[in-house]
């Protein structure tokens, strides 16, 4: 690994003075020497000192097709020249309608609408509200939710509530939604069927 350049040192100092990193204890962050990413292509990124790294987490599960994929980048550029963004609140647009139709075509029978959110945590928050409201409109207020042990759904308050990361629960329990924990329904013992396991989990 090469030595740290003046540019990298300056960027690390500027970062420490201005950026609050997620899931990071800031006092420990400034004691470390973070990687400063300069560019990326495919499954790799390079730091500001020219060192190459395998992006083993796809930039936190986002770039599953790799960085700077030419087909994806070209599609984004073409769309930006026509319409960069508009809300679905009171408006609609052809690219969004087309994407919704494609998603619904692959969805299980009975799922007939697509709801778009900016990220996974926001989608979980919306799903929690939709589930609660659907029951309330039927005259049943059900303010309790199940969460699966060790599940992770994001880091907003609702997503933490229905996730199963105990560290988050310990920290934020006083302001979390009421939930009941169940073990993972996907773990089967020898000879056990999925319906049997589901019944066991929900018992």
N, CA and C atoms as a LAMMPS dump frame, in Angstrom:
ITEM: TIMESTEP
0
ITEM: NUMBER OF ATOMS
609
ITEM: BOX BOUNDS ff ff ff
-5.0000000000000000e+02 5.0000000000000000e+02
-5.0000000000000000e+02 5.0000000000000000e+02
-5.0000000000000000e+02 5.0000000000000000e+02
ITEM: ATOMS id mol type element x y z
1 1 1 N 0.849 -1.186 0
2 1 2 C 0 0 0
3 1 3 C 0.886 1.238 0
4 2 1 N 0.554 2.217 -0.805
5 2 2 C 1.362 3.423 -0.906
6 2 3 C 1.153 4.322 0.302
7 3 1 N 2.062 5.29 0.456
8 3 2 C 1.927 6.231 1.56
9 3 3 C 0.77 7.186 1.28
10 4 1 N 0.31 7.828 2.327
11 4 2 C -0.83 8.74 2.205
12 4 3 C -0.359 10.064 1.617
13 5 1 N -1.048 10.512 0.578
14 5 2 C -0.671 11.75 -0.101
15 5 3 C -1.182 12.965 0.656
16 6 1 N -0.666 14.128 0.27
17 6 2 C -1.14 15.377 0.882
18 6 3 C -2.626 15.57 0.605
19 7 1 N -3.054 15.216 -0.607
20 7 2 C -4.474 15.351 -0.955
21 7 3 C -5.333 14.494 -0.031
22 8 1 N -4.925 13.238 0.176
23 8 2 C -5.692 12.346 1.043
24 8 3 C -5.734 12.875 2.467
25 9 1 N -4.599 13.305 2.981
26 9 2 C -4.548 13.846 4.347
27 9 3 C -5.466 15.053 4.493
28 10 1 N -5.467 15.92 3.484
29 10 2 C -6.322 17.111 3.539
30 10 3 C -7.795 16.727 3.499
31 11 1 N -8.154 15.741 2.66
32 11 2 C -9.549 15.302 2.584
33 11 3 C -9.998 14.642 3.887
34 12 1 N -9.131 13.861 4.503
35 12 2 C -9.471 13.233 5.785
36 12 3 C -9.727 14.3 6.843
37 13 1 N -8.906 15.343 6.861
38 13 2 C -9.095 16.429 7.831
39 13 3 C -10.404 17.174 7.568
40 14 1 N -10.711 17.441 6.298
41 14 2 C -11.962 18.122 5.964
42 14 3 C -13.167 17.259 6.326
43 15 1 N -13.062 15.957 6.073
44 15 2 C -14.131 15.024 6.429
45 15 3 C -14.379 15.055 7.934
46 16 1 N -13.318 14.962 8.708
47 16 2 C -13.457 14.935 10.171
48 16 3 C -14.119 16.198 10.701
49 17 1 N -13.942 17.3 9.996
50 17 2 C -14.502 18.576 10.444
51 17 3 C -15.929 18.812 9.97
52 18 1 N -16.412 18.005 8.998
53 18 2 C -17.703 18.365 8.408
54 18 3 C -18.689 17.223 8.188
55 19 1 N -18.262 15.967 8.239
56 19 2 C -19.148 14.847 7.902
57 19 3 C -19.44 14.004 9.137
58 20 1 N -20.718 13.666 9.332
59 20 2 C -21.14 12.762 10.405
60 20 3 C -21.491 11.437 9.747
61 21 1 N -20.695 10.41 9.979
62 21 2 C -20.86 9.121 9.307
63 21 3 C -21.865 8.236 10.04
64 22 1 N -22.679 7.475 9.287
65 22 2 C -23.667 6.598 9.921
66 22 3 C -23.006 5.433 10.651
67 23 1 N -23.657 4.99 11.726
68 23 2 C -23.188 3.84 12.509
69 23 3 C -21.722 3.997 12.915
70 24 1 N -21.322 5.202 13.231
71 24 2 C -19.912 5.487 13.485
72 24 3 C -19.763 6.323 14.74
73 25 1 N -18.883 5.893 15.615
74 25 2 C -18.522 6.688 16.78
75 25 3 C -17.49 7.715 16.317
76 26 1 N -17.876 8.967 16.283
77 26 2 C -17.022 9.994 15.697
78 26 3 C -15.667 10.111 16.389
79 27 1 N -15.635 9.913 17.699
80 27 2 C -14.357 10.034 18.403
81 27 3 C -13.373 8.966 17.95
82 28 1 N -13.892 7.783 17.575
83 28 2 C -13.025 6.722 17.061
84 28 3 C -12.679 6.957 15.594
85 29 1 N -13.619 7.53 14.846
86 29 2 C -13.399 7.786 13.423
87 29 3 C -12.183 8.673 13.201
88 30 1 N -12.065 9.729 13.985
89 30 2 C -10.967 10.675 13.763
90 30 3 C -9.619 10.089 14.167
91 31 1 N -9.625 9.008 14.964
92 31 2 C -8.368 8.363 15.335
93 31 3 C -7.889 7.397 14.261
94 32 1 N -8.773 7.011 13.364
95 32 2 C -8.446 6.04 12.326
96 32 3 C -7.986 6.757 11.058
97 33 1 N -7.589 5.989 10.064
98 33 2 C -7.227 6.548 8.76
99 33 3 C -8.2 5.998 7.727
100 34 1 N -9.312 6.685 7.505
101 34 2 C -10.336 6.157 6.602
102 34 3 C -9.874 6.14 5.152
103 35 1 N -10.491 5.255 4.375
104 35 2 C -10.262 5.247 2.934
105 35 3 C -11.022 6.412 2.318
106 36 1 N -10.386 7.115 1.431
107 36 2 C -11.045 8.183 0.689
108 36 3 C -11.213 7.679 -0.744
109 37 1 N -12.445 7.342 -1.108
110 37 2 C -12.715 6.757 -2.422
111 37 3 C -12.664 7.848 -3.485
112 38 1 N -11.971 7.549 -4.576
113 38 2 C -11.78 8.52 -5.645
114 38 3 C -12.598 8.185 -6.885
115 39 1 N -12.656 6.892 -7.24
116 39 2 C -13.413 6.472 -8.414
117 39 3 C -13.752 4.996 -8.264
118 40 1 N -14.664 4.533 -9.117
119 40 2 C -15.08 3.134 -9.051
120 40 3 C -15.464 2.645 -10.437
121 41 1 N -15.277 1.35 -10.647
122 41 2 C -15.674 0.719 -11.904
123 41 3 C -15.868 -0.768 -11.645
124 42 1 N -16.991 -1.295 -12.128
125 42 2 C -17.261 -2.718 -11.908
126 42 3 C -17.355 -3.033 -10.428
127 43 1 N -16.613 -4.045 -9.993
128 43 2 C -16.669 -4.438 -8.583
129 43 3 C -15.565 -3.803 -7.737
130 44 1 N -14.835 -2.852 -8.297
131 44 2 C -13.701 -2.259 -7.588
132 44 3 C -13.881 -0.757 -7.389
133 45 1 N -13.216 -0.234 -6.35
134 45 2 C -13.034 1.2 -6.246
135 45 3 C -11.578 1.486 -5.912
136 46 1 N -11.176 2.715 -6.193
137 46 2 C -9.807 3.149 -5.968
138 46 3 C -9.822 4.317 -4.996
139 47 1 N -8.824 4.347 -4.11
140 47 2 C -8.743 5.472 -3.183
141 47 3 C -7.92 6.595 -3.81
142 48 1 N -7.819 7.696 -3.09
143 48 2 C -7.14 8.881 -3.615
144 48 3 C -5.632 8.701 -3.714
145 49 1 N -5.123 7.576 -3.241
146 49 2 C -3.703 7.264 -3.396
147 49 3 C -3.465 6.183 -4.447
148 50 1 N -4.525 5.828 -5.192
149 50 2 C -4.377 4.894 -6.295
150 50 3 C -4.494 3.428 -5.936
151 51 1 N -4.806 3.096 -4.692
152 51 2 C -4.958 1.699 -4.281
153 51 3 C -6.332 1.178 -4.689
154 52 1 N -6.369 -0.051 -5.206
155 52 2 C -7.619 -0.662 -5.663
156 52 3 C -8.164 -1.601 -4.593
157 53 1 N -9.513 -1.598 -4.422
158 53 2 C -10.183 -2.438 -3.427
159 53 3 C -11.388 -3.126 -4.059
160 54 1 N -11.653 -4.334 -3.617
161 54 2 C -12.875 -5.034 -4.002
162 54 3 C -14.009 -4.5 -3.138
163 55 1 N -15.066 -4.01 -3.768
164 55 2 C -16.227 -3.512 -3.017
165 55 3 C -17.101 -4.709 -2.662
166 56 1 N -16.75 -5.387 -1.591
167 56 2 C -17.413 -6.626 -1.2
168 56 3 C -18.821 -6.468 -0.67
169 57 1 N -19.241 -5.252 -0.376
170 57 2 C -20.611 -5.038 0.107
171 57 3 C -21.444 -4.232 -0.893
172 58 1 N -20.945 -4.103 -2.123
173 58 2 C -21.68 -3.374 -3.178
174 58 3 C -22.166 -2.017 -2.691
175 59 1 N -21.259 -1.292 -2.023
176 59 2 C -21.593 0.017 -1.452
177 59 3 C -22.865 -0.063 -0.62
178 60 1 N -22.84 -0.95 0.35
179 60 2 C -23.956 -1.229 1.254
180 60 3 C -25.178 -1.72 0.477
181 61 1 N -24.955 -2.723 -0.365
182 61 2 C -26.001 -3.472 -1.072
183 61 3 C -26.74 -2.643 -2.12
184 62 1 N -26.119 -1.598 -2.623
185 62 2 C -26.788 -0.73 -3.593
186 62 3 C -26.347 -1.033 -5.025
187 63 1 N -25.057 -1.171 -5.245
188 63 2 C -24.532 -1.341 -6.604
189 63 3 C -24.352 -2.813 -6.949
190 64 1 N -25.438 -3.545 -6.971
191 64 2 C -25.348 -4.988 -7.199
192 64 3 C -24.931 -5.321 -8.635
193 65 1 N -25.041 -4.371 -9.553
194 65 2 C -24.606 -4.592 -10.932
195 65 3 C -23.209 -4.036 -11.172
196 66 1 N -22.564 -3.568 -10.118
197 66 2 C -21.235 -2.984 -10.243
198 66 3 C -21.304 -1.477 -10.393
199 67 1 N -20.158 -0.849 -10.167
200 67 2 C -20.069 0.609 -10.294
201 67 3 C -19.96 1.02 -11.759
202 68 1 N -20.574 2.14 -12.078
203 68 2 C -20.456 2.763 -13.403
204 68 3 C -20.777 1.786 -14.53
205 69 1 N -21.827 1.015 -14.342
206 69 2 C -22.24 0.07 -15.388
207 69 3 C -22.665 0.875 -16.617
208 70 1 N -22.077 0.621 -17.787
209 70 2 C -22.344 1.491 -18.945
210 70 3 C -23.807 1.525 -19.379
211 71 1 N -24.497 0.408 -19.329
212 71 2 C -25.908 0.39 -19.742
213 71 3 C -26.754 1.22 -18.777
214 72 1 N -26.517 1.045 -17.476
215 72 2 C -27.27 1.798 -16.465
216 72 3 C -26.945 3.281 -16.559
217 73 1 N -25.655 3.613 -16.66
218 73 2 C -25.267 5.024 -16.753
219 73 3 C -25.85 5.694 -17.992
220 74 1 N -25.847 4.993 -19.135
221 74 2 C -26.427 5.568 -20.357
222 74 3 C -27.926 5.819 -20.193
223 75 1 N -28.633 4.879 -19.564
224 75 2 C -30.076 5.051 -19.348
225 75 3 C -30.347 6.241 -18.433
226 76 1 N -29.531 6.4 -17.399
227 76 2 C -29.691 7.541 -16.482
228 76 3 C -29.461 8.851 -17.229
229 77 1 N -28.399 8.911 -18.037
230 77 2 C -28.11 10.141 -18.791
231 77 3 C -29.25 10.495 -19.749
232 78 1 N -29.766 9.481 -20.453
233 78 2 C -30.87 9.738 -21.391
234 78 3 C -32.094 10.27 -20.653
235 79 1 N -32.413 9.685 -19.508
236 79 2 C -33.581 10.127 -18.756
237 79 3 C -33.386 11.533 -18.205
238 80 1 N -32.164 11.851 -17.755
239 80 2 C -31.889 13.182 -17.21
240 80 3 C -32.109 14.282 -18.242
241 81 1 N -31.898 13.963 -19.507
242 81 2 C -32.113 14.956 -20.564
243 81 3 C -33.593 15.241 -20.814
244 82 1 N -34.469 14.365 -20.304
245 82 2 C -35.91 14.513 -20.542
246 82 3 C -36.642 14.952 -19.276
247 83 1 N -36.463 14.201 -18.204
248 83 2 C -37.14 14.485 -16.936
249 83 3 C -36.271 13.947 -15.813
250 84 1 N -35.785 14.847 -14.967
251 84 2 C -34.891 14.403 -13.899
252 84 3 C -35.651 13.841 -12.706
253 85 1 N -36.72 14.521 -12.28
254 85 2 C -37.469 14.071 -11.109
255 85 3 C -38.782 14.816 -11.024
256 86 1 N -39.782 14.142 -10.552
257 86 2 C -41.017 14.792 -10.129
258 86 3 C -41.685 13.888 -9.105
259 87 1 N -42.465 14.471 -8.255
260 87 2 C -43.137 13.705 -7.213
261 87 3 C -44.296 12.895 -7.791
262 88 1 N -44.656 11.818 -7.086
263 88 2 C -45.882 11.084 -7.413
264 88 3 C -47.069 11.644 -6.628
265 89 1 N -46.849 12.642 -5.796
266 89 2 C -47.923 13.256 -5.023
267 89 3 C -48.706 14.2 -5.932
268 90 1 N -49.817 13.718 -6.47
269 90 2 C -50.655 14.523 -7.342
270 90 3 C -50.208 14.557 -8.79
271 91 1 N -49.107 13.865 -9.113
272 91 2 C -48.59 13.827 -10.477
273 91 3 C -48.22 12.395 -10.833
274 92 1 N -47.982 12.157 -12.109
275 92 2 C -47.452 10.862 -12.54
276 92 3 C -46.596 11.09 -13.77
277 93 1 N -45.914 10.063 -14.236
278 93 2 C -45.076 10.179 -15.43
279 93 3 C -44.859 8.804 -16.041
280 94 1 N -44.596 8.801 -17.35
281 94 2 C -44.517 7.543 -18.096
282 94 3 C -43.42 6.599 -17.598
283 95 1 N -42.197 7.068 -17.299
284 95 2 C -41.189 6.118 -16.814
285 95 3 C -41.617 5.415 -15.522
286 96 1 N -42.249 6.147 -14.622
287 96 2 C -42.718 5.539 -13.377
288 96 3 C -43.833 4.539 -13.602
289 97 1 N -44.751 4.88 -14.492
290 97 2 C -45.852 3.963 -14.818
291 97 3 C -45.29 2.679 -15.423
292 98 1 N -44.352 2.834 -16.361
293 98 2 C -43.76 1.661 -17.002
294 98 3 C -43.023 0.766 -16.023
295 99 1 N -42.273 1.375 -15.096
296 99 2 C -41.559 0.58 -14.095
297 99 3 C -42.541 -0.143 -13.183
298 100 1 N -43.598 0.552 -12.771
299 100 2 C -44.617 -0.09 -11.926
300 100 3 C -45.212 -1.301 -12.631
301 101 1 N -45.521 -1.153 -13.913
302 101 2 C -46.097 -2.274 -14.67
303 101 3 C -45.137 -3.459 -14.731
304 102 1 N -43.85 -3.181 -14.928
305 102 2 C -42.86 -4.265 -14.997
306 102 3 C -42.717 -4.964 -13.646
307 103 1 N -42.738 -4.207 -12.569
308 103 2 C -42.635 -4.808 -11.236
309 103 3 C -43.859 -5.666 -10.921
310 104 1 N -45.039 -5.144 -11.225
311 104 2 C -46.281 -5.882 -10.953
312 104 3 C -46.319 -7.186 -11.746
313 105 1 N -45.77 -7.172 -12.956
314 105 2 C -45.765 -8.38 -13.789
315 105 3 C -44.96 -9.512 -13.157
316 106 1 N -44.023 -9.174 -12.273
317 106 2 C -43.205 -10.204 -11.618
318 106 3 C -43.663 -10.489 -10.19
319 107 1 N -44.647 -9.744 -9.711
320 107 2 C -45.094 -9.866 -8.319
321 107 3 C -46.079 -11.024 -8.16
322 108 1 N -46.232 -11.522 -6.93
323 108 2 C -47.233 -12.568 -6.686
324 108 3 C -48.643 -12.079 -7.025
325 109 1 N -49.516 -13.012 -7.356
326 109 2 C -50.905 -12.701 -7.682
327 109 3 C -51.54 -11.95 -6.515
328 110 1 N -52.276 -10.9 -6.835
329 110 2 C -52.953 -10.118 -5.803
330 110 3 C -52.258 -8.81 -5.492
331 111 1 N -50.969 -8.708 -5.805
332 111 2 C -50.258 -7.437 -5.627
333 111 3 C -50.4 -6.655 -6.928
334 112 1 N -51.175 -5.583 -6.876
335 112 2 C -51.577 -4.896 -8.108
336 112 3 C -51.106 -3.451 -8.201
337 113 1 N -50.361 -2.965 -7.222
338 113 2 C -49.86 -1.595 -7.254
339 113 3 C -48.405 -1.594 -6.78
340 114 1 N -47.637 -0.647 -7.314
341 114 2 C -46.263 -0.444 -6.851
342 114 3 C -46.197 0.877 -6.102
343 115 1 N -45.58 0.861 -4.938
344 115 2 C -45.347 2.077 -4.161
345 115 3 C -43.85 2.348 -4.198
346 116 1 N -43.47 3.548 -4.602
347 116 2 C -42.053 3.879 -4.724
348 116 3 C -41.586 4.682 -3.511
349 117 1 N -40.433 4.301 -2.992
350 117 2 C -39.813 5.012 -1.878
351 117 3 C -38.36 5.3 -2.243
352 118 1 N -37.77 6.239 -1.544
353 118 2 C -36.403 6.642 -1.859
354 118 3 C -35.346 5.659 -1.417
355 119 1 N -35.672 4.805 -0.461
356 119 2 C -34.714 3.818 0.035
357 119 3 C -35.465 2.746 0.802
358 120 1 N -34.754 1.713 1.204
359 120 2 C -35.394 0.589 1.883
360 120 3 C -36.035 0.958 3.2
361 121 1 N -35.352 1.777 3.999
362 121 2 C -35.918 2.171 5.292
363 121 3 C -37.226 2.934 5.118
364 122 1 N -37.258 3.829 4.139
365 122 2 C -38.489 4.583 3.874
366 122 3 C -39.605 3.659 3.407
367 123 1 N -39.256 2.638 2.628
368 123 2 C -40.256 1.667 2.177
369 123 3 C -40.829 0.892 3.357
370 124 1 N -39.967 0.516 4.31
371 124 2 C -40.438 -0.196 5.502
372 124 3 C -41.348 0.706 6.327
373 125 1 N -40.96 1.969 6.491
374 125 2 C -41.799 2.917 7.232
375 125 3 C -43.178 3.031 6.586
376 126 1 N -43.205 3.15 5.252
377 126 2 C -44.484 3.255 4.546
378 126 3 C -45.309 1.989 4.729
379 127 1 N -44.665 0.823 4.678
380 127 2 C -45.388 -0.445 4.844
381 127 3 C -45.994 -0.557 6.237
382 128 1 N -45.266 -0.108 7.25
383 128 2 C -45.785 -0.124 8.624
384 128 3 C -47.037 0.745 8.718
385 129 1 N -46.965 1.951 8.155
386 129 2 C -48.12 2.852 8.201
387 129 3 C -49.296 2.293 7.412
388 130 1 N -49.015 1.711 6.248
389 130 2 C -50.093 1.124 5.443
390 130 3 C -50.777 -0.018 6.185
391 131 1 N -49.976 -0.876 6.822
392 131 2 C -50.547 -2.012 7.551
393 131 3 C -51.419 -1.524 8.704
394 132 1 N -50.923 -0.534 9.438
395 132 2 C -51.696 0.007 10.562
396 132 3 C -52.988 0.661 10.065
397 133 1 N -52.872 1.477 9.012
398 133 2 C -54.044 2.192 8.502
399 133 3 C -55.08 1.234 7.935
400 134 1 N -54.636 0.187 7.254
401 134 2 C -55.58 -0.783 6.684
402 134 3 C -56.424 -1.422 7.778
403 135 1 N -55.805 -1.754 8.901
404 135 2 C -56.557 -2.34 10.013
405 135 3 C -57.466 -1.302 10.665
406 136 1 N -56.958 -0.08 10.826
407 136 2 C -57.758 0.976 11.455
408 136 3 C -59.002 1.288 10.628
409 137 1 N -58.882 1.269 9.302
410 137 2 C -60.03 1.555 8.443
411 137 3 C -61.079 0.452 8.514
412 138 1 N -60.687 -0.727 8.96
413 138 2 C -61.638 -1.818 9.168
414 138 3 C -62.208 -1.792 10.579
415 139 1 N -61.831 -0.787 11.346
416 139 2 C -62.33 -0.673 12.707
417 139 3 C -61.499 -1.411 13.735
418 140 1 N -60.338 -1.93 13.338
419 140 2 C -59.467 -2.649 14.27
420 140 3 C -58.144 -1.909 14.387
421 141 1 N -57.878 -1.362 15.551
422 141 2 C -56.586 -0.724 15.759
423 141 3 C -55.619 -1.785 16.279
424 142 1 N -54.586 -2.052 15.512
425 142 2 C -53.592 -3.059 15.88
426 142 3 C -52.217 -2.398 15.912
427 143 1 N -51.844 -1.862 17.05
428 143 2 C -50.581 -1.125 17.118
429 143 3 C -49.356 -2.003 17.37
430 144 1 N -49.504 -3.322 17.257
431 144 2 C -48.382 -4.219 17.535
432 144 3 C -47.886 -4.857 16.246
433 145 1 N -46.588 -5.088 16.185
434 145 2 C -45.967 -5.667 15.006
435 145 3 C -45.049 -6.807 15.426
436 146 1 N -44.891 -7.782 14.546
437 146 2 C -43.919 -8.85 14.762
438 146 3 C -42.575 -8.418 14.201
439 147 1 N -41.507 -8.868 14.853
440 147 2 C -40.197 -8.724 14.22
441 147 3 C -39.449 -10.038 14.35
442 148 1 N -38.668 -10.351 13.331
443 148 2 C -37.915 -11.603 13.295
444 148 3 C -36.551 -11.38 13.924
445 149 1 N -36.169 -12.275 14.812
446 149 2 C -34.876 -12.176 15.486
447 149 3 C -33.746 -12.044 14.469
448 150 1 N -32.85 -11.111 14.729
449 150 2 C -31.673 -10.852 13.891
450 150 3 C -32.004 -10.258 12.523
451 151 1 N -33.275 -9.889 12.288
452 151 2 C -33.632 -9.277 11.012
453 151 3 C -33.136 -7.84 10.937
454 152 1 N -32.834 -7.384 9.745
455 152 2 C -32.415 -5.995 9.538
456 152 3 C -33.239 -5.4 8.404
457 153 1 N -33.877 -4.259 8.674
458 153 2 C -34.728 -3.626 7.67
459 153 3 C -34.385 -2.163 7.45
460 154 1 N -33.331 -1.673 8.079
461 154 2 C -32.955 -0.28 7.922
462 154 3 C -32.73 0.371 9.267
463 155 1 N -32.443 1.677 9.234
464 155 2 C -32.073 2.346 10.476
465 155 3 C -32.963 3.522 10.852
466 156 1 N -34.13 3.662 10.207
467 156 2 C -35.107 4.623 10.704
468 156 3 C -35.836 3.988 11.89
469 157 1 N -36.586 4.778 12.633
470 157 2 C -37.16 4.284 13.884
471 157 3 C -38.111 3.108 13.684
472 158 1 N -38.992 3.198 12.703
473 158 2 C -39.902 2.087 12.445
474 158 3 C -39.164 0.852 11.967
475 159 1 N -38.185 1.049 11.071
476 159 2 C -37.411 -0.08 10.552
477 159 3 C -36.613 -0.754 11.658
478 160 1 N -36.071 0.026 12.577
479 160 2 C -35.366 -0.548 13.736
480 160 3 C -36.342 -1.329 14.605
481 161 1 N -37.548 -0.797 14.779
482 161 2 C -38.549 -1.462 15.623
483 161 3 C -38.899 -2.844 15.105
484 162 1 N -39.081 -2.98 13.79
485 162 2 C -39.453 -4.278 13.228
486 162 3 C -38.238 -5.073 12.766
487 163 1 N -37.057 -4.559 13.042
488 163 2 C -35.833 -5.323 12.841
489 163 3 C -35.529 -6.104 14.105
490 164 1 N -34.503 -6.918 14.043
491 164 2 C -34.186 -7.756 15.193
492 164 3 C -32.779 -7.58 15.709
493 165 1 N -32.193 -6.399 15.518
494 165 2 C -30.835 -6.143 15.988
495 165 3 C -30.925 -5.627 17.422
496 166 1 N -30.523 -6.45 18.362
497 166 2 C -30.729 -6.142 19.775
498 166 3 C -29.988 -4.883 20.213
499 167 1 N -28.826 -4.615 19.633
500 167 2 C -28.091 -3.399 19.988
501 167 3 C -28.937 -2.163 19.728
502 168 1 N -29.636 -2.132 18.585
503 168 2 C -30.511 -1.001 18.276
504 168 3 C -31.684 -0.95 19.247
505 169 1 N -32.236 -2.108 19.576
506 169 2 C -33.378 -2.153 20.491
507 169 3 C -32.988 -1.641 21.872
508 170 1 N -31.821 -2.024 22.349
509 170 2 C -31.365 -1.557 23.666
510 170 3 C -31.256 -0.039 23.697
511 171 1 N -30.748 0.529 22.622
512 171 2 C -30.504 1.972 22.583
513 171 3 C -31.794 2.777 22.465
514 172 1 N -32.734 2.312 21.634
515 172 2 C -33.897 3.128 21.288
516 172 3 C -35.224 2.589 21.802
517 173 1 N -35.206 1.577 22.646
518 173 2 C -36.448 0.944 23.107
519 173 3 C -37.505 1.935 23.601
520 174 1 N -37.145 2.975 24.367
521 174 2 C -38.189 3.879 24.88
522 174 3 C -39.01 4.585 23.8
523 175 1 N -38.477 4.715 22.602
524 175 2 C -39.217 5.439 21.565
525 175 3 C -39.582 4.542 20.382
526 176 1 N -39.434 3.233 20.537
527 176 2 C -39.742 2.299 19.454
528 176 3 C -41.2 1.881 19.465
529 177 1 N -41.65 1.335 18.33
530 177 2 C -42.968 0.712 18.255
531 177 3 C -42.977 -0.546 19.114
532 178 1 N -44.173 -0.915 19.602
533 178 2 C -44.308 -2.174 20.329
534 178 3 C -44.243 -3.332 19.341
535 179 1 N -43.345 -4.273 19.586
536 179 2 C -43.214 -5.431 18.707
537 179 3 C -43.091 -6.704 19.528
538 180 1 N -43.404 -7.809 18.881
539 180 2 C -43.205 -9.132 19.461
540 180 3 C -42.188 -9.859 18.597
541 181 1 N -41.198 -10.491 19.225
542 181 2 C -40.151 -11.162 18.472
543 181 3 C -40.508 -12.616 18.205
544 182 1 N -40.237 -13.069 16.989
545 182 2 C -40.35 -14.484 16.642
546 182 3 C -39.031 -14.914 16.019
547 183 1 N -38.728 -16.206 16.093
548 183 2 C -37.513 -16.7 15.457
549 183 3 C -37.735 -16.805 13.955
550 184 1 N -36.678 -16.986 13.217
551 184 2 C -36.774 -17.009 11.759
552 184 3 C -37.604 -18.185 11.273
553 185 1 N -38.608 -17.923 10.435
554 185 2 C -39.421 -19.027 9.91
555 185 3 C -38.697 -19.815 8.829
556 186 1 N -37.545 -19.33 8.378
557 186 2 C -36.827 -19.997 7.303
558 186 3 C -35.929 -21.13 7.749
559 187 1 N -35.756 -21.308 9.059
560 187 2 C -34.865 -22.351 9.571
561 187 3 C -35.693 -23.589 9.894
562 188 1 N -35.493 -24.647 9.127
563 188 2 C -36.267 -25.878 9.305
564 188 3 C -35.417 -26.948 9.975
565 189 1 N -36.022 -27.711 10.87
566 189 2 C -35.35 -28.884 11.423
567 189 3 C -35.577 -30.059 10.477
568 190 1 N -34.843 -31.142 10.666
569 190 2 C -34.976 -32.309 9.789
570 190 3 C -36.416 -32.792 9.746
571 191 1 N -36.947 -32.941 8.54
572 191 2 C -38.294 -33.461 8.358
573 191 3 C -39.405 -32.452 8.559
574 192 1 N -39.063 -31.214 8.909
575 192 2 C -40.086 -30.199 9.172
576 192 3 C -40.487 -29.503 7.87
577 193 1 N -41.787 -29.292 7.678
578 193 2 C -42.274 -28.583 6.5
579 193 3 C -42.381 -27.094 6.802
580 194 1 N -42.441 -26.281 5.756
581 194 2 C -42.578 -24.836 5.968
582 194 3 C -43.864 -24.48 6.709
583 195 1 N -45.025 -25.059 6.35
584 195 2 C -46.233 -24.753 7.125
585 195 3 C -46.092 -25.133 8.602
586 196 1 N -45.44 -26.268 8.876
587 196 2 C -45.227 -26.664 10.272
588 196 3 C -44.357 -25.645 10.995
589 197 1 N -43.291 -25.193 10.315
590 197 2 C -42.384 -24.222 10.934
591 197 3 C -43.099 -22.894 11.16
592 198 1 N -43.892 -22.455 10.191
593 198 2 C -44.633 -21.199 10.348
594 198 3 C -45.588 -21.283 11.529
595 199 1 N -46.27 -22.416 11.662
596 199 2 C -47.196 -22.595 12.789
597 199 3 C -46.438 -22.577 14.105
598 200 1 N -45.247 -23.176 14.123
599 200 2 C -44.439 -23.201 15.341
600 200 3 C -43.992 -21.794 15.731
601 201 1 N -43.546 -21.018 14.75
602 201 2 C -43.078 -19.66 15.015
603 201 3 C -44.203 -18.786 15.55
604 202 1 N -45.394 -18.941 14.988
605 202 2 C -46.52 -18.079 15.358
606 202 3 C -47.284 -18.563 16.582
607 203 1 N -46.943 -19.743 17.086
608 203 2 C -47.655 -20.295 18.255
609 203 3 C -47.387 -19.475 19.503
